[in-house]
Each structure stands twice: as structure tokens, then as C-alpha cells.
Amino acid sequence: MTEEDQMLARKTRVVALVIAISMVLWMILQMIAPLVGLGGRYAFLFDLAALAALIWAFVNIFQIWRARRSAEG
């Protein structure tokens, strides 16, 4: 593996972790919020944070895809 391949693999792992952690946290917060008595405003805030994490992940996935495609030829 070249150094560029290792960098892309590392970036891919980070993206996967961000997706997994953000979804798990979002699900946990959606379950806990009503139990604690948080209003709908906070649920919407949690939704926006999860959406921001997924948009960040999508942008990075697109960058990884383009980098691998240009490396192939």
C-alpha cells in the first residue's frame, strides 16, 4: 500500500466511525429526551446535529471516491 492508500483508508475509517457514533448517539438521545422531559426543540437540535454529521460524512465519502477514481487512472 502506498502512503496515499493508507491516508484514504484512515479517512474511510474516520467517516465510518462518525456515521456509526452519530446514529447511535441520535437514537439514544431520542429515547432519553422524553424521559428527562426535554421539549421538542431539543429533539430538533439532536436531529440537526445528526444531519450535519451525515452531510459531513457524505462530503468526505465523495472526496474519497474521487481520490480513488483519479488514482486508478
Backbone hydrogen bonds, N-H to C=O, Kabsch-Sander energy under -0.5 kcal/mol:
donor,donor_aa,acceptor,acceptor_aa,energy
6,Q,2,T,-2.0
7,M,3,E,-2.1
8,L,4,E,-2.4
9,A,5,D,-2.3
10,R,6,Q,-2.3
11,K,7,M,-2.4
12,T,8,L,-2.3
13,R,9,A,-2.1
14,V,10,R,-2.1
15,V,11,K,-2.2
16,A,12,T,-2.4
17,L,13,R,-2.4
18,V,14,V,-2.5
19,I,15,V,-2.4
20,A,16,A,-2.5
21,I,17,L,-3.0
22,S,18,V,-2.4
23,M,19,I,-2.0
24,V,20,A,-2.3
25,L,21,I,-2.8
26,W,22,S,-2.2
27,M,23,M,-2.4
28,I,24,V,-2.4
29,L,25,L,-2.9
30,Q,26,W,-2.1
31,M,27,M,-1.5
32,I,28,I,-2.5
33,A,29,L,-2.4
35,L,31,M,-0.6
36,V,32,I,-2.1
37,G,33,A,-1.4
38,L,33,A,-2.4
42,Y,39,G,-0.7
43,A,39,G,-1.2
44,F,40,G,-2.3
45,L,41,R,-1.8
46,F,42,Y,-2.5
47,D,43,A,-2.2
48,L,44,F,-2.4
49,A,45,L,-2.2
50,A,46,F,-2.2
51,L,47,D,-2.4
52,A,48,L,-2.4
53,A,49,A,-2.0
54,L,50,A,-2.1
55,I,51,L,-2.3
56,W,52,A,-2.4
57,A,53,A,-2.2
58,F,54,L,-2.5
59,V,55,I,-2.4
60,N,56,W,-2.1
61,I,57,A,-2.6
62,F,58,F,-2.3
63,Q,59,V,-1.9
64,I,60,N,-2.5
65,W,61,I,-2.6
66,R,62,F,-2.3
67,A,63,Q,-2.2
68,R,64,I,-2.5
69,R,65,W,-2.2
70,S,66,R,-2.3
71,A,67,A,-1.6
72,E,68,R,-1.4
73,G,69,R,-0.9
